[in-house]
Amino acid sequence: MSTWVKMARYNLQRRENYLVLPWILPFCFAIAVVTVGRQPGRNGAAYLASYFIYFFTLGLQAVGRSLPFALTLGASRRSFYSGTALLGAVLAMLSGLMLAALQSTERATGGWGMSMRFFRVPYLLDGPWYDTWLTSAVVLFTLFVYGIWYGIVHSRWGLLGTLTFIAAQTLVIVAGVLLASFEHWRFWSIGSPTFAGLTTVGLTGVIAALAGLLVVGGQATIRRATV
């Protein structure tokens, strides 16, 4: 565990990657205010997606920018991976707590005095603060380790391997959508009863299970990653 902590702290040496995080939300919120803030009841939650997408970028950058030097310092690939994932988990938990606090403030102020929804994402991040904290933290961590896995694939197999990786995932998604259409499942529709029921009983758990699969996949792939 101490090695993981050291690797997490090592990643923080590239502060420029992580100093962007505090500025994304104010910037996106300002854009939302300008574009939809003057229209009461409008939803500006789509702009919040930038914060989540950046977590994927952080995971992607961690491999390309930090792994080579970490190996020269004597760190193993697996300890680097575990330490980097640990850092992602801590950042996700802190970010989730911040999003929950901002969401509560948004409710208390009547949508920042403009009846605007920015931190309340319908069906996903619109419940009690602890629900928002847990769900957003799990989603952020999932995106972080997903980005790490992409970075590992590119490091090990290059551009061709990355494109093959993307193509394989696309085929799985398309096959799943076709199967769902054939069986008349509508779980992908955010307003469908199936989706609403899933969010109630365990969407966070499903995403957490996906995060676990991504962690296992990343650990298995990094074993022979080249630098």
trRosetta pair geometry for C-beta under 8 A, 3 or more apart (Angstrom, degrees):
i j d omega theta_ij theta_ji phi_ij phi_ji
1 4 5.5 -51 -154 32 39 114
1 5 6.5 40 149 -20 68 102
2 5 5.6 -50 -151 34 36 113
2 6 6.5 39 150 -21 65 103
3 6 5.6 -52 -150 35 34 113
3 7 6.4 34 152 -18 65 104
3 75 7.6 149 -174 -132 105 92
3 79 4.7 -55 141 -153 124 129
3 82 7.8 54 101 78 96 122
3 83 6.9 -103 131 -63 65 119
4 7 5.7 -56 -150 37 32 110
4 8 6.4 36 150 -22 66 103
4 79 6.5 -129 -77 -161 59 75
4 82 4.7 -75 -109 120 109 104
4 83 4.2 -175 -157 -86 52 71
4 86 4.9 94 163 -14 114 152
5 8 5.5 -50 -149 34 33 114
5 9 6.4 30 153 -15 65 104
5 83 6.9 -108 -9 -128 10 99
5 86 7.1 -84 -83 118 48 154
6 9 5.8 -55 -148 40 32 108
6 10 6.2 40 149 -27 64 105
6 83 6.7 -63 71 -120 55 145
7 10 5.2 -46 -145 31 34 119
7 11 6.7 40 154 -22 62 97
7 70 6.8 52 -132 -144 92 136
7 75 6.2 116 -95 -145 106 145
7 79 5.7 174 -46 143 144 82
7 80 5.3 -171 -145 -120 136 43
7 82 7.0 92 59 76 149 71
7 83 2.3 114 81 73 118 169
7 84 6.3 -73 141 -38 112 64
7 86 7.6 101 78 40 100 118
7 87 7.8 -118 112 -26 77 115
8 11 6.0 -51 -158 28 32 111
8 12 7.0 31 146 -19 61 104
8 83 4.6 -135 -39 -179 65 85
8 84 7.0 173 -95 -85 60 26
8 86 4.9 -79 -71 89 128 107
8 87 3.9 165 -141 -63 91 95
8 90 7.2 70 -164 14 142 136
9 12 5.5 -53 -156 31 40 115
9 13 7.7 62 145 -39 61 83
10 13 5.9 -29 -171 -6 43 114
10 66 6.9 126 127 -169 98 120
10 70 6.1 99 138 -103 149 104
10 73 7.8 -160 -131 56 144 162
10 75 7.7 -108 17 -52 173 155
10 83 7.0 40 36 134 107 145
11 14 6.8 -54 -180 32 50 98
11 62 5.8 -5 -136 -135 124 107
11 66 5.4 14 -112 -138 73 168
11 83 7.1 170 -16 127 115 101
11 84 5.7 118 -65 -109 147 78
11 87 5.2 -92 61 -23 142 173
12 15 6.6 34 172 -85 66 70
12 18 6.5 -30 -130 11 72 154
12 87 7.1 -164 -48 -134 91 134
13 66 8.0 135 53 -119 101 109
14 17 4.9 37 122 2 106 114
14 18 7.5 113 99 -3 71 93
14 61 7.9 -146 118 138 150 118
14 65 6.1 70 -96 130 167 132
14 66 6.4 -115 -5 -75 135 106
15 18 5.9 -75 -156 50 46 97
15 19 5.4 49 153 -33 84 110
16 19 5.8 -49 -131 30 30 114
16 20 7.5 44 164 -32 55 94
17 20 6.9 -59 178 11 28 110
17 58 6.1 118 162 -126 111 82
17 61 5.6 -174 -128 106 134 148
17 62 7.8 135 157 -73 165 69
17 65 7.5 171 -61 69 140 156
18 21 5.7 -20 -172 -3 57 118
18 58 7.2 67 -87 -128 72 125
18 91 7.6 -117 -135 -110 114 137
19 22 7.0 -43 -171 24 49 101
19 23 7.7 31 144 -4 66 112
20 23 5.9 -79 -165 45 46 106
20 24 6.4 56 148 -46 81 98
20 54 6.8 -144 111 -162 119 140
21 24 6.1 -45 -150 6 33 113
21 51 7.8 74 -149 -146 72 87
21 54 6.9 169 -99 119 70 141
21 91 7.6 -116 -110 -162 163 118
21 95 7.4 -97 -172 -93 127 118
22 25 7.5 -61 -171 29 35 101
22 26 7.8 17 150 1 65 111
23 26 6.2 -62 -154 45 46 105
23 27 5.8 43 155 -22 77 115
24 27 6.0 -68 -152 40 26 110
24 28 6.1 16 160 -12 67 113
24 50 5.7 -160 -174 118 112 107
24 51 4.9 143 117 -94 132 76
24 54 5.8 -111 -88 -13 160 157
25 28 6.0 -59 -140 42 28 105
25 29 5.9 29 161 -21 65 110
25 48 7.8 20 -121 -125 81 73
25 51 5.8 30 -72 -81 81 133
25 102 7.7 -118 -176 -86 144 171
26 29 5.6 -56 -141 38 28 113
26 30 6.3 33 158 -23 64 104
27 30 5.9 -54 -153 31 28 111
27 31 6.8 26 151 -16 62 104
28 31 5.6 -52 -151 36 36 112
28 32 6.3 38 150 -21 67 104
28 47 4.2 161 -180 155 102 105
28 48 6.5 139 130 -85 145 36
28 50 5.1 -174 -83 42 137 132
28 51 6.9 -105 12 -37 154 93
29 32 5.5 -52 -148 35 34 113
29 33 6.4 38 152 -23 66 102
29 44 7.8 92 -133 127 51 138
29 47 7.2 158 -74 110 33 134
29 118 6.0 56 -120 -173 85 157
30 33 5.7 -50 -149 31 32 113
30 34 6.6 29 154 -16 63 106
31 34 5.8 -59 -151 38 32 109
31 35 6.0 13 159 -7 68 115
31 47 5.8 176 82 -134 111 145
32 35 6.1 -66 -137 46 27 99
32 36 5.8 -39 -172 42 68 101
32 37 6.4 98 127 -49 66 92
32 44 3.2 90 -160 -177 121 141
32 47 4.5 -135 -64 25 107 152
32 116 7.0 131 143 172 110 138
32 118 5.4 113 120 -110 163 114
33 36 7.8 -76 -114 60 11 61
33 37 3.7 21 -155 -41 51 149
33 44 7.6 10 -51 -100 39 170
33 112 7.8 -83 -99 111 107 149
33 114 7.4 127 -132 20 82 170
33 116 7.3 -136 -102 2 62 178
34 37 6.6 36 -21 19 16 115
35 44 7.2 131 73 -115 101 108
36 39 5.4 -69 -163 45 62 108
36 42 4.0 -135 -176 114 111 136
36 43 7.2 -50 157 66 159 26
36 44 4.7 -176 60 -74 130 97
36 116 6.5 127 112 -131 96 113
37 42 7.8 -110 -64 63 16 117
37 44 7.1 5 -62 -49 69 146
37 112 7.8 -56 -135 89 108 126
37 114 5.0 -14 -168 165 81 162
37 116 5.4 -35 -118 -69 64 151
38 114 7.6 -64 -80 -157 27 123
39 42 4.2 51 95 -22 106 134
40 114 6.6 -145 -101 169 70 61
40 115 4.1 42 -157 63 87 132
40 116 7.6 -103 -129 -60 43 65
41 115 5.3 -17 -53 136 53 121
41 116 8.0 -61 -6 -93 8 42
42 116 6.5 -15 69 -121 75 79
42 117 7.7 -146 106 32 38 84
43 46 7.2 88 122 -15 93 87
43 116 7.8 144 -112 -166 25 65
43 117 4.7 -26 -120 70 72 113
43 122 7.3 -41 -125 -19 151 110
44 47 5.4 -18 168 16 85 116
44 48 7.8 105 124 -25 71 88
44 116 5.6 10 6 -180 118 112
44 117 6.6 165 31 82 68 53
44 118 4.6 -17 80 -97 105 80
45 48 5.2 -35 -168 13 58 121
45 117 5.7 -31 -40 126 104 92
45 118 5.9 160 -82 -156 56 27
45 119 7.2 176 -111 -58 90 7
45 120 6.6 -97 -81 76 128 45
45 121 4.5 153 -178 -95 145 72
45 122 7.4 179 35 -1 160 73
45 125 7.8 170 -150 61 132 112
46 49 5.9 -25 -177 -5 50 116
47 50 6.4 -21 178 1 57 110
47 118 7.1 -36 59 -146 108 93
48 51 5.8 -41 -176 23 61 113
48 52 7.2 52 136 -11 76 102
48 118 6.4 135 -54 170 111 71
48 119 6.7 129 -94 -103 144 48
48 121 6.8 -115 63 -65 145 113
49 52 5.5 -59 -156 41 47 110
49 53 5.9 47 149 -23 77 106
50 53 5.7 -54 -143 37 32 112
50 54 6.5 38 156 -28 64 102
51 54 5.9 -51 -155 25 29 113
51 55 7.5 36 147 -23 58 96
51 95 7.5 171 164 -170 119 129
52 55 5.9 -46 -165 19 40 113
52 56 7.6 40 143 -14 63 96
52 139 6.4 -30 -136 131 124 113
52 140 6.2 -118 -126 -96 75 73
52 143 5.9 138 174 -19 80 166
53 56 5.6 -48 -165 29 46 114
53 57 6.7 46 141 -18 70 103
53 143 7.3 -120 -112 -170 25 146
54 57 5.1 -50 -151 36 44 117
54 58 6.3 52 148 -26 70 97
55 58 5.5 -43 -147 29 36 115
55 59 6.8 36 154 -15 62 101
55 88 7.4 100 -169 -149 101 99
55 91 7.5 169 -123 114 103 123
55 92 7.1 70 -139 -89 144 90
55 95 7.8 -139 -78 47 126 170
55 140 4.8 -170 -90 -161 170 77
55 141 7.9 -77 171 -67 141 19
55 143 4.4 86 93 95 110 118
55 144 4.8 -68 168 -66 99 81
55 147 7.0 -167 129 -6 57 139
56 59 6.0 -57 -156 36 32 109
56 60 6.4 32 149 -20 65 109
56 143 4.3 -78 -62 175 82 98
56 144 7.0 -121 -85 -80 35 31
56 146 6.0 -35 -122 83 94 104
56 147 4.1 154 -170 -64 51 114
56 150 7.9 41 -178 18 94 139
57 60 5.5 -56 -147 37 33 114
57 61 6.2 31 157 -18 68 107
57 147 6.3 -103 -28 -131 9 147
58 61 5.9 -57 -146 38 28 108
58 62 6.5 40 154 -35 62 102
58 88 7.3 154 107 -105 119 94
58 91 7.7 -90 124 105 164 165
58 144 6.2 -29 79 -124 106 89
58 147 6.5 98 66 90 52 159
59 62 5.7 -46 -150 17 31 118
59 63 7.7 25 159 -14 59 97
59 84 7.6 111 -133 154 71 115
59 88 6.3 32 -85 -97 100 138
59 143 7.1 -176 3 130 134 60
59 144 4.3 146 -58 -173 120 51
59 145 6.2 -142 -132 -68 149 13
59 146 6.6 104 83 64 157 50
59 147 2.7 124 72 77 107 107
59 148 4.1 -83 -177 -38 104 70
59 149 7.8 5 148 10 128 60
59 150 7.6 92 110 37 104 97
59 151 6.7 -153 137 -4 69 124
60 63 6.9 -64 -171 28 32 102
60 64 7.1 7 152 1 66 113
60 147 4.0 -88 -36 -175 74 98
60 148 7.3 -125 -70 -67 34 28
60 150 5.4 -25 -105 80 97 115
60 151 4.7 159 -149 -58 48 104
61 64 6.1 -71 -149 48 39 101
61 65 5.3 1 172 7 80 123
61 66 7.8 70 133 -7 70 98
61 147 7.8 -9 8 157 62 126
61 151 7.3 -107 -5 -92 11 140
62 65 6.8 -71 -129 50 16 91
62 66 5.2 -35 -168 30 58 126
62 67 7.4 82 138 -38 64 87
62 84 5.0 125 158 -150 146 132
62 147 7.6 94 20 115 102 108
62 148 6.1 -28 63 -102 122 87
62 151 6.6 175 63 41 69 172
63 66 7.1 -55 -94 51 9 82
63 67 5.0 9 -160 -21 53 130
63 84 7.9 74 -66 -169 67 173
63 148 6.0 126 -43 -149 113 62
63 151 3.0 146 39 135 134 129
63 152 5.6 -130 -126 -59 155 58
63 154 7.7 128 100 57 134 99
63 155 5.7 -119 154 -30 119 136
63 225 7.6 -84 -164 175 119 156
64 67 7.2 17 -51 24 9 106
64 151 5.6 -119 -28 -150 83 110
64 154 7.3 -18 -74 90 108 126
64 155 6.8 -161 -87 -72 65 104
66 69 6.6 -73 -161 46 42 99
66 70 5.8 43 152 -28 77 116
66 80 7.6 171 120 -164 101 116
66 84 7.4 148 87 -94 140 123
67 70 5.5 -63 -144 36 30 115
67 71 6.4 30 163 -21 68 104
67 77 7.6 31 -154 -126 111 78
67 80 5.9 99 -120 155 77 153
67 151 7.9 159 -15 142 134 121
67 155 6.8 -8 71 -116 155 162
67 225 7.2 -43 170 114 154 134
67 227 5.9 -149 116 -101 101 120
68 71 6.1 -60 -158 31 29 108
68 72 6.9 24 150 -15 64 105
68 227 4.0 153 -102 -177 82 128
69 72 5.4 -52 -152 35 41 113
69 73 6.5 41 150 -20 68 104
70 73 5.7 -58 -155 35 34 112
70 75 4.4 -46 165 49 91 136
70 80 4.8 107 127 -107 151 126
71 74 7.8 103 -178 -33 33 9
71 75 6.2 -89 -88 64 36 80
71 77 7.1 10 -92 -72 107 73
71 80 7.4 -45 -61 -43 73 149
71 227 5.9 -173 28 0 147 158
75 79 5.4 -127 -170 82 90 116
75 80 5.1 99 134 -61 128 95
75 83 8.0 -64 -159 15 138 143
76 79 4.6 88 56 10 89 102
76 80 6.9 -150 91 -7 45 86
77 80 5.7 -56 -151 36 31 113
77 81 6.3 31 153 -20 66 106
77 222 4.7 -178 160 145 115 101
77 223 6.3 154 86 -115 142 26
77 225 6.1 148 -140 40 138 104
78 81 5.6 -51 -147 35 34 112
78 82 6.2 30 156 -17 67 106
78 219 6.5 48 -129 -150 89 88
78 222 6.8 147 -82 93 52 120
78 223 7.3 19 -61 -93 95 69
79 82 5.7 -52 -142 40 33 109
79 83 6.0 32 158 -17 66 109
80 83 6.0 -60 -146 40 26 108
80 84 6.1 24 158 -18 64 111
80 222 7.6 -149 74 172 103 144
81 84 5.9 -60 -147 38 27 109
81 85 6.2 25 156 -17 64 108
81 148 7.0 115 -141 170 83 137
81 152 7.9 25 -103 -80 116 135
81 218 6.1 168 -158 135 127 106
81 219 5.8 154 122 -100 152 64
81 222 4.9 173 -64 38 137 169
82 85 5.8 -55 -146 39 29 110
82 86 6.3 35 152 -24 63 105
82 219 7.8 46 -64 -102 81 107
83 86 5.5 -50 -148 32 32 115
83 87 6.6 36 152 -19 63 101
84 87 5.6 -49 -153 32 34 113
84 88 6.6 37 148 -19 63 103
84 148 6.2 139 119 -112 130 134
85 88 5.4 -52 -150 36 36 115
85 89 6.4 40 150 -23 66 102
85 144 7.6 135 -130 117 57 113
85 145 5.8 36 -120 -96 99 104
85 148 6.9 -64 -76 -11 81 170
85 215 6.2 77 -137 -124 151 103
85 218 7.6 147 -71 89 124 146
86 89 5.6 -51 -150 32 33 113
86 90 6.6 31 153 -16 65 103
87 90 5.9 -55 -150 36 32 109
87 91 6.3 29 154 -15 66 109
88 91 5.8 -57 -144 41 30 110
88 92 6.0 32 156 -22 66 109
88 140 7.9 -170 177 133 85 84
88 141 5.6 116 137 -133 100 70
88 144 3.5 159 -154 139 130 151
88 145 6.3 162 101 -52 162 73
88 148 7.5 -94 -42 -35 153 127
89 92 5.7 -55 -145 36 28 112
89 93 6.4 28 156 -19 63 105
89 141 5.4 38 -102 -118 59 127
89 144 8.0 -148 -51 71 45 149
90 93 5.9 -55 -148 35 30 109
90 94 6.4 23 156 -12 64 108
91 94 6.0 -58 -146 41 30 107
91 95 6.0 28 157 -17 66 112
91 140 7.3 -126 111 142 85 127
91 144 7.3 131 70 -89 119 152
92 95 5.8 -57 -141 41 27 109
92 96 6.0 32 157 -23 64 108
92 136 7.9 -175 -175 126 81 68
92 137 4.5 105 144 -160 92 68
92 138 7.5 113 161 -55 135 14
92 140 3.8 169 -128 93 94 112
92 141 3.9 -58 -35 -56 173 83
92 144 6.4 -115 -57 -7 117 138
93 96 5.7 -53 -145 34 28 113
93 97 6.6 29 155 -19 61 104
93 137 4.9 43 -96 -138 46 133
94 97 5.8 -54 -152 34 32 111
94 98 6.5 32 151 -18 64 105
95 98 5.5 -54 -150 37 34 113
95 99 6.3 34 153 -19 67 105
95 136 7.0 -124 115 136 88 112
95 137 7.0 147 70 -100 81 68
95 140 5.6 154 78 -126 134 174
96 99 5.7 -53 -145 37 32 110
96 100 6.4 34 154 -20 64 105
96 132 7.3 169 -173 131 83 66
96 133 4.6 95 144 -163 102 55
96 134 6.9 103 172 -55 145 12
96 135 7.7 159 -142 65 120 45
96 136 4.2 159 -121 86 84 97
96 137 3.2 -53 -33 -56 155 87
96 138 7.9 65 -91 -2 147 54
96 140 6.5 -144 -56 15 93 133
97 100 5.7 -53 -148 35 31 113
97 101 6.5 31 153 -18 64 105
97 133 5.5 35 -88 -131 52 111
97 137 7.7 39 -29 -68 66 118
98 101 5.8 -55 -150 36 31 110
98 102 6.3 27 155 -15 66 107
99 102 5.8 -55 -144 40 32 109
99 103 6.2 37 154 -24 65 106
99 119 6.1 177 -168 -153 77 113
99 125 7.2 -51 149 -163 125 143
99 132 6.2 -137 114 154 97 110
99 133 7.4 161 69 -98 89 51
99 136 4.8 -103 70 143 149 173
100 103 5.6 -52 -146 34 30 114
100 104 6.6 31 154 -19 63 103
100 129 4.3 93 180 -169 109 83
100 130 7.2 59 -144 -73 149 24
100 132 4.4 149 -102 91 83 111
100 133 4.1 -20 -45 -64 147 85
100 136 7.2 -159 -48 28 83 134
101 104 5.8 -53 -152 34 32 110
101 105 6.5 32 150 -17 64 105
101 129 7.4 57 -71 -150 40 125
102 105 5.5 -52 -148 37 35 114
102 106 6.3 43 150 -25 65 102
102 119 4.9 175 111 -83 100 162
103 106 5.5 -49 -150 31 33 116
103 107 6.7 33 152 -17 63 101
103 119 4.0 -139 -86 125 73 121
103 120 5.9 118 -146 -69 101 73
103 125 6.8 -127 -96 154 149 103
103 129 6.7 167 77 -112 112 75
103 132 5.3 -105 37 -170 161 172
104 107 5.8 -52 -152 34 34 111
104 108 6.3 30 152 -18 66 108
104 129 5.2 -2 -60 -87 117 122
105 108 5.6 -56 -143 39 33 110
105 109 6.1 13 163 -4 68 113
106 109 6.4 -68 -142 46 24 97
106 111 6.0 26 -179 -109 87 39
106 112 6.2 -33 -127 -37 73 83
106 116 8.0 -91 -156 88 110 73
106 117 7.4 92 161 -129 137 47
106 118 6.4 -150 -115 46 145 88
106 119 5.0 176 -11 41 150 111
106 120 6.3 -151 102 -24 140 102
107 110 7.9 30 178 -68 29 27
107 120 7.4 98 -65 -63 89 132
109 112 5.3 43 107 -90 129 29
109 113 5.8 -54 162 -36 101 71
110 113 6.1 68 76 -87 100 33
110 115 6.3 -35 157 -78 88 60
111 114 5.5 -101 120 70 98 61
111 115 4.4 76 59 -142 146 14
111 116 4.3 149 171 41 110 45
111 117 6.1 -56 -118 -58 114 50
111 118 7.8 126 -153 -2 78 84
112 116 5.8 -30 44 49 108 106
112 118 7.4 20 -9 6 132 124
117 120 4.6 -79 -155 62 101 102
117 122 7.9 46 148 -45 154 84
119 125 7.0 -91 163 127 62 126
119 132 7.9 51 156 -162 99 145
120 125 6.4 -153 -142 106 34 82
120 126 4.7 71 -171 -109 88 84
121 124 4.4 -31 107 64 115 107
121 125 4.0 57 36 40 100 96
121 126 6.2 -129 70 -43 44 91
122 126 5.7 19 -113 -32 31 150
122 190 7.3 87 105 152 103 127
123 126 6.8 35 -2 22 20 124
123 190 5.4 169 48 -179 162 96
123 191 7.6 -126 -61 -85 146 48
123 195 6.8 14 -172 135 142 110
123 196 6.5 -94 -129 -101 108 69
123 199 5.4 -155 179 -48 78 168
124 135 6.7 177 173 151 71 143
124 199 6.8 -110 -92 -126 44 131
124 203 7.5 -106 -122 115 70 155
125 131 8.0 168 -136 116 50 90
125 132 4.9 74 -158 -128 85 91
125 135 6.1 -162 -91 90 77 129
125 136 5.9 51 -106 -63 127 103
126 132 7.8 104 -31 -82 14 105
127 131 3.6 -23 88 78 124 154
127 132 6.3 -175 61 -44 74 77
127 135 8.0 97 36 -3 116 139
128 131 4.8 99 58 3 74 105
128 132 7.2 -143 97 -4 39 88
129 132 5.6 -56 -151 38 35 111
129 133 6.2 40 151 -25 68 105
130 133 5.4 -46 -143 33 35 117
130 134 6.3 30 159 -15 65 105
131 134 6.2 -60 -148 39 27 104
131 135 6.0 16 161 -11 65 115
131 204 7.9 -141 -160 -42 72 143
132 135 6.1 -60 -137 43 25 105
132 136 5.8 17 169 -11 65 115
133 136 6.5 -64 -142 41 17 102
133 137 6.1 15 161 -18 59 115
134 137 5.9 -62 -147 38 24 110
134 138 6.3 21 159 -17 64 109
134 204 5.7 31 126 -152 105 154
135 138 5.9 -58 -148 36 28 108
135 139 6.3 24 156 -16 65 109
135 203 7.2 30 -127 93 116 103
135 204 4.7 -103 -99 -90 76 111
135 207 7.6 82 -151 43 70 147
136 139 5.7 -56 -144 40 32 110
136 140 6.1 32 157 -20 67 108
137 140 5.8 -56 -144 38 28 110
137 141 6.3 25 158 -16 64 108
138 141 5.9 -57 -146 39 28 109
138 142 6.3 33 154 -23 63 107
138 204 5.4 117 34 -159 158 85
138 207 5.1 108 133 103 118 117
138 208 5.1 -64 -147 -73 130 82
138 211 6.5 -128 -170 -22 80 146
139 142 5.6 -54 -148 34 30 114
139 143 6.5 28 155 -16 64 105
139 207 5.9 -33 -82 175 67 154
140 143 5.9 -56 -151 37 31 109
140 144 6.4 35 150 -24 64 106
141 144 5.4 -52 -148 32 35 116
141 145 6.5 23 160 -9 69 103
141 211 5.7 38 108 -138 101 144
142 145 6.4 -60 -147 41 28 99
142 146 6.1 32 153 -23 63 111
142 207 5.6 -90 -44 175 155 95
142 208 7.8 -116 -66 -94 113 32
142 210 5.9 38 -137 97 130 104
142 211 4.1 -101 -93 -83 82 97
142 214 6.5 116 -152 21 69 150
143 146 5.4 -55 -144 37 31 117
143 147 6.4 35 155 -21 64 103
144 147 5.9 -56 -156 33 28 110
144 148 6.7 31 147 -20 63 103
145 148 5.2 -43 -148 32 42 118
145 149 6.5 46 152 -23 66 99
145 211 6.1 101 41 -156 138 79
145 214 4.6 121 114 119 115 121
145 215 5.4 -45 -163 -75 154 69
145 218 6.0 -121 -176 -15 93 151
146 149 5.8 -50 -152 32 32 112
146 150 6.8 34 149 -18 62 102
146 214 5.4 -62 -77 -144 66 149
147 150 5.7 -51 -151 34 35 113
147 151 6.5 36 151 -19 65 105
148 151 5.6 -58 -154 37 32 113
148 152 6.4 32 151 -20 67 105
148 218 5.3 35 108 -135 110 146
149 152 5.6 -52 -148 34 34 112
149 153 6.4 36 154 -20 65 104
149 214 5.8 -110 -31 -167 142 90
149 217 5.8 27 -124 105 135 109
149 218 4.4 -105 -85 -84 85 95
149 221 6.5 88 -145 40 79 149
150 153 5.7 -53 -148 35 31 112
150 154 6.4 28 155 -15 65 106
150 162 6.9 60 -165 -136 80 103
150 165 7.3 161 -120 115 67 147
151 154 5.9 -57 -148 39 30 108
151 155 6.2 30 153 -20 65 109
152 155 5.6 -56 -146 38 31 112
152 156 6.1 17 160 -11 67 112
152 218 5.9 139 7 -146 152 78
152 221 4.8 107 128 112 133 118
152 222 4.9 -80 -133 -82 135 79
152 225 5.2 -88 -155 -91 81 140
153 156 6.1 -65 -144 42 25 102
153 157 5.9 -35 179 35 66 108
153 161 5.6 -158 171 129 86 108
153 162 5.5 124 117 -95 109 67
153 165 4.8 25 -178 -57 157 161
153 221 6.4 -36 -72 179 68 148
154 157 7.2 -79 -120 60 18 69
154 158 6.6 34 -164 -136 56 13
154 159 7.2 31 -138 -78 88 41
154 161 7.1 173 -102 80 34 103
154 162 4.7 22 -87 -69 82 125
155 225 4.6 37 105 -170 119 109
155 226 6.2 -171 157 63 80 58
155 227 6.6 -6 -166 -89 118 55
156 161 6.6 -102 89 117 78 167
156 221 6.5 -137 1 172 156 91
156 222 7.9 -142 -52 -113 127 35
156 224 6.4 83 -133 96 119 76
156 225 4.4 -83 -68 -115 96 65
156 226 6.0 121 -116 13 47 78
157 160 6.6 -101 151 78 94 77
157 161 2.2 76 116 -47 125 166
157 162 6.9 170 85 -33 98 59
157 164 7.5 -69 134 43 145 120
157 165 7.7 138 66 -35 138 113
158 161 5.5 101 53 16 57 102
158 162 7.1 -106 117 -6 34 95
159 162 5.6 -56 -148 35 32 112
159 163 6.3 30 156 -17 67 105
160 163 5.9 -55 -148 37 30 109
160 164 6.4 31 152 -18 64 107
161 164 5.6 -54 -147 38 32 112
161 165 6.2 40 151 -25 65 104
162 165 5.4 -51 -149 33 32 117
162 166 6.5 32 152 -17 64 103
163 166 5.7 -51 -148 36 33 111
163 167 6.2 35 152 -20 65 106
164 167 5.6 -53 -144 37 32 113
164 168 6.3 36 155 -23 65 103
165 168 6.0 -52 -149 31 27 111
165 169 6.8 22 154 -13 61 106
166 169 6.0 -60 -153 39 31 108
166 170 6.2 33 151 -22 67 108
167 170 5.5 -54 -147 35 32 114
167 171 6.4 35 155 -21 65 103
168 171 5.8 -53 -152 32 31 112
168 172 6.7 30 151 -18 63 104
169 172 5.6 -53 -151 35 36 112
169 173 6.4 34 153 -18 67 105
170 173 5.8 -56 -148 37 32 110
170 174 6.2 30 155 -17 67 107
171 174 5.8 -54 -143 39 30 109
171 175 6.1 31 157 -20 64 108
172 175 5.8 -56 -147 37 27 111
172 176 6.3 29 154 -20 63 107
173 176 5.7 -56 -150 36 30 112
173 177 6.3 28 154 -18 66 105
174 177 5.8 -54 -147 37 31 110
174 178 6.3 30 155 -18 65 107
175 178 5.8 -55 -146 38 30 111
175 179 6.3 31 155 -19 64 107
176 179 5.7 -54 -147 36 30 110
176 180 6.2 29 155 -19 65 107
177 180 5.7 -54 -146 38 30 111
177 181 6.3 32 153 -20 65 106
177 188 6.9 9 -115 -32 88 159
178 181 5.7 -53 -146 36 31 112
178 182 6.3 32 154 -21 64 106
179 182 5.7 -55 -148 36 31 112
179 183 6.2 11 159 -2 66 111
179 185 8.0 7 117 28 73 123
180 183 6.1 -66 -142 49 27 97
180 185 4.1 -85 -154 66 82 107
180 186 7.6 139 164 -72 110 26
180 187 6.7 -104 -144 32 135 93
180 188 6.6 98 123 -12 162 111
181 184 7.4 27 -176 -78 30 34
181 185 7.8 -72 -49 47 23 71
185 194 6.8 65 -167 -71 81 179
186 189 4.7 -18 169 17 96 120
186 192 4.2 -176 118 -119 107 155
186 194 5.9 143 74 25 71 126
186 195 7.6 -79 120 -22 75 99
187 192 6.5 -129 -105 80 24 139
187 194 4.4 -86 -92 118 73 128
187 195 5.4 134 -162 -68 55 75
187 198 6.6 66 -151 -24 108 146
188 192 7.9 57 60 11 37 138
188 195 7.4 -41 100 -75 2 122
189 192 3.9 91 78 -29 105 111
189 194 8.0 83 54 52 88 100
189 195 6.1 -140 82 -15 56 137
190 195 5.6 -137 -138 135 28 161
191 195 7.1 47 38 59 11 131
191 196 7.5 14 -167 -47 32 108
192 195 4.6 92 60 7 86 102
192 196 6.9 -155 93 -5 44 87
193 196 5.6 -57 -143 40 33 112
193 197 6.1 34 158 -20 67 107
194 197 5.9 -57 -150 37 27 110
194 198 6.4 30 152 -22 63 106
195 198 5.6 -54 -150 33 32 113
195 199 6.6 31 154 -19 66 102
196 199 5.9 -52 -150 33 32 109
196 200 6.6 32 152 -21 63 107
197 200 5.6 -56 -151 33 34 113
197 201 6.3 -1 165 6 70 111
198 201 6.6 -75 -141 50 26 87
198 202 6.7 -72 -170 66 61 67
198 203 5.1 84 136 -72 88 88
198 206 7.1 -7 -178 -11 112 146
199 203 4.4 -7 -108 -16 52 135
202 205 3.9 -36 -167 34 99 121
202 206 6.0 105 131 -25 89 86
203 206 5.6 -51 -152 32 37 113
203 207 6.4 33 152 -15 67 104
204 207 5.8 -56 -149 39 32 109
204 208 6.1 36 151 -22 66 107
205 208 5.4 -51 -143 36 33 114
205 209 6.4 37 154 -21 64 101
206 209 5.8 -52 -153 33 31 112
206 210 6.6 33 148 -18 62 104
207 210 5.4 -51 -152 35 36 115
207 211 6.4 43 148 -23 66 100
208 211 5.4 -47 -150 32 35 115
208 212 6.7 40 149 -22 63 100
209 212 5.5 -48 -154 31 35 115
209 213 6.7 36 149 -18 64 101
210 213 5.6 -52 -152 34 36 111
210 214 6.4 36 150 -19 66 104
211 214 5.6 -55 -149 36 34 113
211 215 6.4 38 152 -22 66 103
212 215 5.7 -51 -149 32 32 113
212 216 6.5 30 154 -15 65 105
213 216 5.8 -55 -149 38 32 110
213 217 6.2 33 152 -19 66 108
214 217 5.6 -55 -145 39 31 112
214 218 6.2 32 157 -19 66 106
215 218 5.9 -56 -147 37 28 110
215 219 6.3 28 155 -19 63 107
216 219 5.8 -55 -147 36 29 111
216 220 6.4 25 156 -16 64 108
217 220 5.9 -59 -148 38 29 107
217 221 6.1 22 158 -17 66 113
218 221 5.8 -61 -142 39 30 108
218 222 6.1 28 164 -25 67 110
219 222 6.3 -55 -141 29 24 108
219 223 7.8 48 156 -45 53 88
220 223 6.6 -35 -175 -11 35 114
221 225 6.9 58 136 -61 75 104
222 225 4.9 -36 -148 -10 53 126
